[in-house]
Amino acid sequence: MKKIKTALLPLHIIALTMICILLYSIPVMAGWVVLQENDPAIRDYMSVFFTGEKTGWVVGSASFEDYENPGLIGFTLDGGKTWNRSELRLESDLTDLYFLDEEHGWAVGQNGLIANTTNGKDWDLQVSKVPGVALTNTYFINEKIGFAVGENETILSTRNGGRQWKVLKGGQPGSGIGDDDTSMFNSVQFLDEKTGYIVGIRVLPVAKKQQSVIMKTEDGAQTWTSQETGQEDILEDIYMLNKNVGWAVGENGIVLHTKNGGAMWERQESGTEETLRSVSFVSEKVGFAVGGELGVGVIITTVDGGKTWVVEGTRQKMMKVQALNNKHVWLAGSTGLIMKSE
């Protein structure tokens, strides 16, 4: 693996310097602060992750001017007031990242790309064994054991921090045509070394239909059991608060809720028809979900476990929400939108 060091660039070329924007520049309800409405270099952010009040990262797609190395990793040490870009050259866009603490993190993206850091600043490329496959999400239980999922039923696992990845399922690039049934896995979460969940969509071309996918493993990803939802919408994200209580969100504003570990999923009324792309809860009552399409964003919040949701809009598609606690909630959107709870 080639080690690339991160350097702090001169102020006039720091690509991710962020300036706090006055609230009137984007319509948001009281309780949110817009740290940046647009990335200065016209980049798209796909995910955000904070390990504390000050330290966080974003990943996504770099500007058109850097078409040979479009992948983006940015980090902040001051709560999002200013950002620096990692110097790691990434030949593909990044879609997601996950951190265990301020030092140990992983990012995944297009063409099987996986990158890892052990100090929060310097990144290594890892060999995923699935070139050409779009990886959509990653989750680590500890410094050794982690998982990644993506298109064409792809499930990867590692037991040594990503030095070696094993293809558990899928792993073949898709042609985009054909009559074979296939699944797109969009999000993975584990509660411990044995119990985990995956959500996405199952497409059945011959039958001309699709099915929402929620799968559960209780043996560390060796076998998976499909959970019945009765839905046809693409599921984009899942958040299990504990072994019993969780939510899944996705296309057409769908919100599904379970109180028994997924044995039964019930649909909640979200109040929006926009695609919900990310969900995060801090308790059985308080939670957040975000989404939207190009030029139209949505944030929904609940204080009663999803029985009722409050809907608010933004001018930009929201991609990720991460809630550390009631006071620290971070949002990332396309065109470099970064917001946090007030």
C-alpha positions as CSV (number, residue, x, y, z in Angstrom):
1,M,0.0,0.0,0.0
2,K,1.3,3.4,-0.8
3,K,1.3,5.9,2.1
4,I,0.4,9.5,1.2
5,K,0.9,12.2,3.8
6,T,-1.5,15.1,4.3
7,A,-0.1,18.6,4.2
8,L,-1.6,21.8,5.3
9,L,-1.8,23.9,2.2
10,P,-1.4,27.7,1.9
11,L,-4.5,29.7,2.6
12,H,-4.9,30.8,-1.0
13,I,-5.2,27.2,-2.2
14,I,-7.0,25.4,0.6
15,A,-9.8,23.9,-1.3
16,L,-12.1,23.3,1.6
17,T,-11.9,26.5,3.6
18,M,-15.4,27.1,5.0
19,I,-16.9,30.4,6.0
20,C,-20.0,30.6,8.1
21,I,-23.0,31.8,6.0
22,L,-25.8,34.0,7.3
23,L,-29.0,32.1,7.8
24,Y,-31.0,34.2,5.4
25,S,-29.0,32.7,2.5
26,I,-30.8,29.4,2.7
27,P,-34.3,28.7,4.2
28,V,-34.0,26.6,7.3
29,M,-36.0,26.5,10.5
30,A,-34.7,27.7,13.8
31,G,-32.3,25.2,15.3
32,W,-29.9,24.8,12.4
33,V,-26.8,26.7,11.6
34,V,-25.4,26.8,8.0
35,L,-21.6,26.5,8.1
36,Q,-21.3,26.5,4.4
37,E,-23.9,26.7,1.7
38,N,-21.6,25.9,-1.3
39,D,-18.2,24.3,-1.5
40,P,-15.7,27.0,-2.9
41,A,-14.4,24.5,-5.5
42,I,-17.8,23.2,-6.5
43,R,-17.6,19.8,-4.9
44,D,-20.4,17.5,-3.9
45,Y,-20.4,16.0,-0.4
46,M,-21.8,12.5,0.0
47,S,-21.2,11.8,3.7
48,V,-20.1,13.5,6.9
49,F,-18.9,11.9,10.2
50,F,-17.9,13.6,13.5
51,T,-16.3,11.8,16.4
52,G,-16.8,14.8,18.7
53,E,-17.8,18.5,18.8
54,K,-14.7,19.6,16.9
55,T,-13.3,16.8,14.8
56,G,-15.0,15.6,11.6
57,W,-14.6,14.5,8.0
58,V,-16.5,14.8,4.7
59,V,-16.2,12.6,1.6
60,G,-17.5,13.0,-1.9
61,S,-16.6,14.1,-5.4
62,A,-14.0,16.7,-6.4
63,S,-14.5,19.5,-9.0
64,F,-14.5,19.0,-12.7
65,E,-11.0,20.5,-12.8
66,D,-9.7,17.5,-11.0
67,Y,-11.3,14.9,-13.2
68,E,-8.3,12.5,-13.0
69,N,-8.6,12.3,-9.2
70,P,-12.3,13.1,-8.4
71,G,-12.4,11.5,-4.9
72,L,-12.5,13.9,-2.0
73,I,-11.7,13.6,1.7
74,G,-11.8,16.7,3.9
75,F,-11.3,17.1,7.6
76,T,-11.9,19.8,10.3
77,L,-10.5,20.3,13.7
78,D,-12.7,23.3,14.7
79,G,-16.2,22.0,14.4
80,G,-16.5,22.7,10.7
81,K,-15.5,26.4,10.6
82,T,-12.5,25.5,8.4
83,W,-11.6,22.4,6.5
84,N,-8.5,20.9,4.8
85,R,-8.4,18.4,2.0
86,S,-6.4,15.2,2.2
87,E,-3.7,15.0,-0.4
88,L,-4.5,11.3,-1.1
89,R,-5.1,11.0,-4.9
90,L,-8.3,9.1,-5.4
91,E,-9.3,8.0,-8.9
92,S,-13.0,7.5,-8.0
93,D,-15.7,9.4,-6.1
94,L,-16.2,8.5,-2.5
95,T,-19.7,7.7,-1.2
96,D,-19.4,7.0,2.5
97,L,-17.1,6.9,5.6
98,Y,-17.1,5.6,9.1
99,F,-14.9,6.4,12.1
100,L,-14.4,4.5,15.3
101,D,-12.6,7.4,17.0
102,E,-10.5,10.4,16.0
103,E,-7.8,8.1,14.5
104,H,-9.4,5.0,12.9
105,G,-11.6,5.6,9.9
106,W,-12.5,4.1,6.5
107,A,-14.0,5.5,3.3
108,V,-15.5,3.7,0.4
109,G,-16.6,4.6,-3.1
110,Q,-16.9,3.9,-6.8
111,N,-14.8,1.2,-8.6
112,G,-14.3,-0.8,-5.3
113,L,-12.3,2.0,-3.8
114,I,-11.5,1.7,0.0
115,A,-9.2,4.0,1.9
116,N,-8.2,3.9,5.6
117,T,-6.5,6.2,8.1
118,T,-5.0,5.3,11.5
119,N,-4.3,8.9,12.6
120,G,-7.3,10.8,11.1
121,K,-5.1,12.7,8.6
122,D,-3.0,10.3,6.5
123,W,-4.7,7.8,4.3
124,D,-3.8,4.4,2.7
125,L,-5.5,2.7,-0.2
126,Q,-6.8,-0.8,0.5
127,V,-7.4,-3.6,-1.9
128,S,-11.1,-4.4,-2.0
129,K,-11.0,-7.3,-4.6
130,V,-14.0,-5.8,-6.3
131,P,-12.7,-3.4,-9.0
132,G,-15.5,-1.9,-11.0
133,V,-18.1,-2.3,-8.2
134,A,-19.7,0.7,-6.7
135,L,-19.4,0.5,-2.9
136,T,-22.1,2.5,-1.1
137,N,-21.6,2.1,2.7
138,T,-19.2,0.8,5.3
139,Y,-19.4,0.0,9.0
140,F,-16.8,-1.2,11.5
141,I,-17.4,-2.9,14.9
142,N,-13.9,-2.3,16.1
143,E,-10.4,-1.7,14.7
144,K,-10.3,-5.2,13.2
145,I,-13.8,-6.2,12.1
146,G,-15.7,-4.3,9.4
147,F,-18.0,-4.6,6.5
148,A,-18.8,-2.8,3.2
149,V,-21.7,-3.2,0.8
150,G,-22.6,-2.1,-2.7
151,E,-24.1,-2.8,-6.1
152,N,-24.8,-6.3,-7.5
153,E,-25.4,-7.9,-4.1
154,T,-21.9,-7.1,-2.9
155,I,-20.9,-7.7,0.7
156,L,-17.3,-7.5,1.9
157,S,-15.8,-8.2,5.3
158,T,-12.4,-7.8,7.0
159,R,-11.1,-9.1,10.2
160,N,-7.8,-7.2,10.2
161,G,-8.8,-3.5,9.7
162,G,-9.0,-3.8,6.0
163,R,-5.5,-5.1,5.2
164,Q,-7.4,-7.9,3.6
165,W,-11.0,-7.9,2.4
166,K,-13.0,-11.0,1.7
167,V,-15.9,-11.1,-0.8
168,L,-18.8,-12.7,1.0
169,K,-21.4,-12.2,-1.7
170,G,-21.6,-10.5,-5.2
171,G,-18.5,-8.5,-6.1
172,Q,-19.1,-8.6,-9.9
173,P,-19.5,-5.3,-11.9
174,G,-22.9,-4.9,-13.4
175,S,-23.6,-4.3,-17.1
176,G,-26.7,-2.4,-16.5
177,I,-28.7,-4.7,-18.8
178,G,-30.1,-8.2,-18.7
179,D,-33.0,-10.2,-17.2
180,D,-31.2,-11.5,-14.1
181,D,-32.6,-10.6,-10.7
182,T,-30.2,-8.5,-8.7
183,S,-30.0,-6.4,-5.5
184,M,-28.4,-3.1,-4.7
185,F,-27.3,-2.8,-1.1
186,N,-27.2,0.8,0.2
187,S,-26.5,0.6,3.9
188,V,-25.0,-1.8,6.5
189,Q,-25.0,-1.6,10.3
190,F,-23.8,-4.1,13.0
191,L,-24.8,-4.1,16.6
192,D,-22.0,-6.6,17.6
193,E,-19.8,-9.1,15.9
194,K,-22.7,-11.4,15.2
195,T,-25.8,-9.2,14.6
196,G,-26.1,-6.9,11.6
197,Y,-28.5,-5.4,9.0
198,I,-28.4,-4.5,5.3
199,V,-31.0,-2.5,3.4
200,G,-31.5,-1.8,-0.3
201,I,-33.6,-2.9,-3.2
202,R,-34.3,-6.2,-5.1
203,V,-34.9,-5.7,-8.8
204,L,-36.8,-8.5,-10.8
205,P,-36.7,-7.5,-14.5
206,V,-38.7,-10.4,-15.8
207,A,-41.5,-9.8,-13.3
208,K,-41.2,-6.1,-13.9
209,K,-41.2,-5.3,-10.2
210,Q,-39.0,-4.5,-7.3
211,Q,-39.0,-5.2,-3.6
212,S,-37.6,-3.3,-0.6
213,V,-34.7,-5.2,1.0
214,I,-34.0,-5.6,4.7
215,M,-31.7,-8.5,5.7
216,K,-30.5,-9.6,9.1
217,T,-27.5,-11.8,10.1
218,E,-27.0,-13.3,13.5
219,D,-23.8,-15.2,12.6
220,G,-21.4,-12.5,11.6
221,A,-22.5,-12.2,7.9
222,Q,-22.2,-15.9,7.1
223,T,-25.9,-16.2,6.4
224,W,-28.6,-13.6,6.0
225,T,-32.4,-13.7,6.5
226,S,-34.7,-11.5,4.5
227,Q,-37.2,-9.5,6.6
228,E,-40.7,-8.9,5.3
229,T,-41.6,-5.2,4.7
230,G,-44.4,-5.5,2.1
231,Q,-42.9,-2.4,0.4
232,E,-41.5,-1.7,-3.1
233,D,-39.4,1.4,-2.4
234,I,-35.7,1.6,-2.5
235,L,-34.3,1.7,1.0
236,E,-31.3,4.0,1.4
237,D,-30.3,3.8,5.0
238,I,-31.0,2.0,8.3
239,Y,-30.3,3.0,11.9
240,M,-30.7,0.4,14.7
241,L,-30.7,2.1,18.0
242,N,-30.4,-1.2,19.9
243,K,-31.2,-4.9,19.3
244,N,-34.9,-4.2,19.1
245,V,-35.6,-0.6,18.0
246,G,-34.7,0.8,14.6
247,W,-35.7,2.7,11.5
248,A,-35.1,2.4,7.7
249,V,-35.7,5.2,5.2
250,G,-35.7,5.6,1.4
251,E,-37.6,6.4,-1.8
252,N,-40.9,8.3,-1.8
253,G,-40.4,9.4,1.8
254,I,-40.7,5.9,3.2
255,V,-39.9,5.5,6.9
256,L,-40.1,2.0,8.4
257,H,-39.9,1.3,12.1
258,T,-39.3,-1.9,14.1
259,K,-39.7,-2.6,17.8
260,N,-38.6,-6.2,17.7
261,G,-35.4,-6.4,15.8
262,G,-37.0,-6.5,12.4
263,A,-39.5,-9.3,13.0
264,M,-42.1,-6.7,12.0
265,W,-41.6,-3.4,10.2
266,E,-44.4,-0.8,10.2
267,R,-44.6,2.2,8.0
268,Q,-44.6,5.7,9.6
269,E,-46.0,8.8,7.9
270,S,-43.0,11.0,7.1
271,G,-44.9,14.0,5.7
272,T,-42.7,14.0,2.5
273,E,-42.5,12.2,-0.8
274,E,-38.9,13.1,-1.3
275,T,-36.3,10.3,-1.2
276,L,-34.9,10.0,2.3
277,R,-31.2,9.2,2.1
278,S,-30.0,9.0,5.7
279,V,-31.4,8.5,9.2
280,S,-30.0,8.9,12.7
281,F,-31.5,8.7,16.2
282,V,-30.2,9.7,19.6
283,S,-32.9,8.0,21.6
284,E,-36.2,6.1,21.1
285,K,-37.9,9.4,20.8
286,V,-35.5,11.9,19.1
287,G,-34.4,11.3,15.5
288,F,-33.6,12.9,12.1
289,A,-33.7,12.0,8.4
290,V,-32.6,13.9,5.4
291,G,-32.9,13.6,1.6
292,G,-34.3,15.2,-1.5
293,E,-33.3,15.6,-5.2
294,L,-31.2,18.0,-7.2
295,G,-32.2,21.6,-6.0
296,V,-34.7,20.3,-3.5
297,G,-33.7,19.2,0.0
298,V,-35.7,18.0,3.0
299,I,-35.0,17.5,6.7
300,I,-37.5,15.7,8.9
301,T,-37.3,15.5,12.7
302,T,-39.3,13.6,15.4
303,V,-39.5,13.8,19.1
304,D,-41.9,10.9,19.6
305,G,-40.2,8.0,17.9
306,G,-41.6,8.8,14.5
307,K,-45.3,8.9,15.3
308,T,-45.1,12.4,13.9
309,W,-42.4,14.1,11.8
310,V,-41.8,17.8,11.3
311,V,-40.7,18.6,7.7
312,E,-38.5,21.5,6.6
313,G,-36.9,22.2,3.3
314,T,-33.6,23.4,1.9
315,R,-32.5,24.5,-1.6
316,Q,-30.0,21.6,-1.9
317,K,-30.3,17.8,-1.8
318,M,-29.3,16.5,1.6
319,M,-27.2,13.4,1.7
320,K,-26.2,12.5,5.2
321,V,-27.3,13.1,8.8
322,Q,-25.2,12.1,11.8
323,A,-26.5,12.7,15.4
324,L,-24.0,12.4,18.2
325,N,-26.5,13.5,20.8
326,N,-29.4,16.0,21.1
327,K,-27.0,19.0,20.9
328,H,-24.6,17.9,18.1
329,V,-26.2,16.9,14.8
330,W,-24.4,17.3,11.5
331,L,-25.9,17.4,8.0
332,A,-24.1,17.2,4.6
333,G,-25.6,18.1,1.2
334,S,-24.8,18.2,-2.4
335,T,-22.8,21.2,-3.7
336,G,-20.9,21.3,-0.4
337,L,-23.7,22.2,2.1
338,I,-22.7,21.7,5.7
339,M,-25.1,22.3,8.6
340,K,-25.2,21.6,12.3
341,S,-27.7,21.8,15.1
342,E,-27.7,25.1,17.0
